[in-house]
Amino acid sequence: MSAPTNPLCPVLDRAADGTVIRKGGIMGIVVTDGEVQPGDPIEVTLPAPPHTPLAPV
């Protein structure tokens, strides 16, 4: 039997200095309501640099 895995493993990593790197998380602004269907276009606009990691809340 294999050891149980932590469900957060796919979205967590460690930097060389040992700090936690969170690889998941989405923030966005929804401008149109309704259902999203497979194949619907999604537009992503990144903010101007510098891009900085978000801190946990």
MDTraj code that builds the backbone (N, CA, C; nanometers):
import mdtraj as md
import numpy as np

residues = "MET SER ALA PRO THR ASN PRO LEU CYS PRO VAL LEU ASP ARG ALA ALA ASP GLY THR VAL ILE ARG LYS GLY GLY ILE MET GLY ILE VAL VAL THR ASP GLY GLU VAL GLN PRO GLY ASP PRO ILE GLU VAL THR LEU PRO ALA PRO PRO HIS THR PRO LEU ALA PRO VAL".split()
xyz = np.array([
    [0.0848, -0.1174, 0.0000],
    [0.0000, 0.0000, 0.0000],
    [0.0896, 0.1240, 0.0000],
    [0.0551, 0.2234, -0.0827],
    [0.1364, 0.3450, -0.0889],
    [0.0950, 0.4422, 0.0212],
    [0.1875, 0.5304, 0.0545],
    [0.1606, 0.6310, 0.1573],
    [0.0613, 0.7331, 0.1035],
    [-0.0262, 0.7869, 0.1894],
    [-0.1203, 0.8890, 0.1420],
    [-0.0456, 1.0142, 0.0977],
    [-0.0981, 1.0799, -0.0031],
    [-0.0340, 1.2016, -0.0522],
    [-0.1119, 1.3230, -0.0046],
    [-0.0414, 1.4314, 0.0124],
    [-0.1026, 1.5572, 0.0508],
    [-0.1668, 1.6176, -0.0738],
    [-0.2953, 1.6531, -0.0705],
    [-0.3590, 1.7087, -0.1906],
    [-0.3003, 1.8436, -0.2329],
    [-0.2233, 1.9091, -0.1456],
    [-0.1625, 2.0367, -0.1823],
    [-0.0288, 2.0201, -0.2540],
    [0.0257, 1.8993, -0.2595],
    [0.1567, 1.8782, -0.3225],
    [0.1672, 1.9345, -0.4644],
    [0.0661, 1.9204, -0.5486],
    [0.0806, 1.9742, -0.6848],
    [0.0929, 2.1264, -0.6907],
    [0.0503, 2.1982, -0.5867],
    [0.0526, 2.3444, -0.5920],
    [0.1510, 2.4074, -0.4940],
    [0.2335, 2.3264, -0.4299],
    [0.3343, 2.3779, -0.3374],
    [0.4720, 2.3307, -0.3789],
    [0.5714, 2.4139, -0.3559],
    [0.7103, 2.3786, -0.3827],
    [0.7951, 2.4504, -0.2793],
    [0.9239, 2.4255, -0.2805],
    [1.0163, 2.4945, -0.1894],
    [1.1268, 2.5597, -0.2703],
    [1.1617, 2.6829, -0.2336],
    [1.2735, 2.7537, -0.2950],
    [1.4025, 2.7007, -0.2354],
    [1.5151, 2.7363, -0.2944],
    [1.6456, 2.6910, -0.2457],
    [1.6693, 2.7313, -0.1005],
    [1.6108, 2.8454, -0.0587],
    [1.6294, 2.8898, 0.0801],
    [1.5287, 2.8281, 0.1763],
    [1.4409, 2.7398, 0.1267],
    [1.3457, 2.6696, 0.2117],
    [1.2087, 2.7347, 0.2209],
    [1.1924, 2.8537, 0.1640],
    [1.0617, 2.9178, 0.1700],
    [0.9631, 2.8457, 0.0780],
    [0.8363, 2.8550, 0.1143],
    [0.7317, 2.7881, 0.0380],
    [0.6974, 2.8707, -0.0853],
    [0.6850, 2.8014, -0.1983],
    [0.6389, 2.8627, -0.3227],
    [0.4993, 2.8081, -0.3490],
    [0.4027, 2.8972, -0.3551],
    [0.2648, 2.8571, -0.3854],
    [0.2451, 2.8716, -0.5356],
    [0.2168, 2.7600, -0.6027],
    [0.2084, 2.7601, -0.7486],
    [0.0649, 2.7734, -0.7991],
    [-0.0292, 2.7853, -0.7092],
    [-0.1690, 2.7976, -0.7500],
    [-0.2293, 2.9256, -0.6990],
    [-0.3336, 2.9666, -0.7606],
    [-0.4034, 3.0856, -0.7159],
    [-0.4396, 3.1729, -0.8338],
    [-0.5625, 3.2109, -0.8392],
    [-0.6113, 3.2931, -0.9496],
    [-0.6848, 3.4118, -0.8898],
    [-0.6554, 3.5275, -0.9419],
    [-0.7340, 3.6459, -0.9093],
    [-0.7805, 3.7029, -1.0419],
    [-0.9014, 3.7465, -1.0470],
    [-0.9500, 3.8007, -1.1721],
    [-1.0707, 3.8896, -1.1514],
    [-1.1087, 3.9544, -1.2570],
    [-1.2274, 4.0377, -1.2593],
    [-1.3190, 3.9817, -1.3671],
    [-1.4389, 3.9472, -1.3277],
    [-1.5371, 3.8942, -1.4223],
    [-1.6192, 4.0115, -1.4730],
    [-1.6248, 4.0277, -1.6050],
    [-1.6959, 4.1420, -1.6618],
    [-1.8282, 4.1034, -1.7293],
    [-1.8518, 3.9737, -1.7469],
    [-1.9761, 3.9268, -1.8077],
    [-2.0248, 3.8047, -1.7325],
    [-2.1518, 3.8023, -1.7003],
    [-2.2036, 3.6847, -1.6307],
    [-2.2525, 3.5809, -1.7311],
    [-2.2844, 3.4633, -1.6807],
    [-2.3353, 3.3560, -1.7646],
    [-2.2524, 3.2304, -1.7480],
    [-2.2957, 3.1259, -1.8138],
    [-2.2267, 2.9975, -1.8045],
    [-2.1088, 2.9927, -1.9012],
    [-2.0025, 2.9287, -1.8570],
    [-1.8850, 2.9077, -1.9413],
    [-1.8951, 2.7679, -1.9999],
    [-1.8800, 2.7578, -2.1291],
    [-1.8902, 2.6305, -2.1995],
    [-1.7542, 2.5928, -2.2569],
    [-1.7283, 2.4633, -2.2736],
    [-1.6036, 2.4232, -2.3409],
    [-1.5933, 2.4911, -2.4770],
    [-1.4759, 2.5458, -2.5046],
    [-1.4527, 2.6128, -2.6315],
    [-1.4781, 2.7628, -2.6274],
    [-1.5387, 2.8136, -2.5182],
    [-1.5599, 2.9579, -2.5069],
    [-1.4253, 3.0288, -2.4979],
    [-1.4097, 3.1434, -2.5653],
    [-1.2833, 3.2171, -2.5543],
    [-1.2716, 3.2831, -2.4168],
    [-1.1502, 3.2865, -2.3649],
    [-1.1207, 3.3528, -2.2388],
    [-1.0047, 3.4480, -2.2643],
    [-1.0223, 3.5733, -2.2282],
    [-0.9186, 3.6742, -2.2494],
    [-0.8451, 3.6993, -2.1179],
    [-0.7132, 3.6983, -2.1237],
    [-0.6304, 3.7241, -2.0064],
    [-0.5461, 3.8476, -2.0341],
    [-0.5537, 3.9436, -1.9443],
    [-0.4728, 4.0646, -1.9559],
    [-0.3900, 4.0771, -1.8289],
    [-0.2584, 4.0662, -1.8419],
    [-0.1708, 4.0769, -1.7250],
    [-0.1524, 4.2228, -1.6862],
    [-0.1358, 4.2488, -1.5567],
    [-0.1063, 4.3856, -1.5151],
    [0.0345, 4.4242, -1.5584],
    [0.0618, 4.5523, -1.5556],
    [0.1954, 4.6005, -1.5916],
    [0.2983, 4.5511, -1.4900],
    [0.4210, 4.5204, -1.5349],
    [0.5264, 4.4803, -1.4408],
    [0.5575, 4.5942, -1.3445],
    [0.6158, 4.5684, -1.2314],
    [0.6727, 4.4394, -1.1918],
    [0.5654, 4.3468, -1.1350],
    [0.5751, 4.2198, -1.1682],
    [0.4836, 4.1186, -1.1143],
    [0.5438, 4.0665, -0.9839],
    [0.4656, 4.0655, -0.8800],
    [0.5142, 4.0206, -0.7498],
    [0.4242, 3.9093, -0.6976],
    [0.4807, 3.8125, -0.6265],
    [0.3990, 3.7047, -0.5707],
    [0.3013, 3.7590, -0.4671],
    [0.1842, 3.6988, -0.4623],
    [0.0866, 3.7357, -0.3609],
    [0.1199, 3.6686, -0.2292],
    [0.0932, 3.7357, -0.1211],
    [0.1114, 3.6768, 0.0116],
    [-0.0159, 3.6064, 0.0517],
    [-0.0055, 3.4984, 0.1303],
    [-0.1278, 3.4322, 0.1756],
    [-0.2085, 3.5235, 0.2662],
    [-0.3386, 3.5072, 0.2632],
    [-0.4257, 3.5866, 0.3492],
    [-0.5007, 3.4976, 0.4460],
])
top = md.Topology()
chain = top.add_chain()
for i, resn in enumerate(residues, 1):
    res = top.add_residue(resn, chain, resSeq=i)
    for name in ("N", "CA", "C"):
        top.add_atom(name, md.element.get_by_symbol(name[0]), res)
traj = md.Trajectory(xyz[None], top)
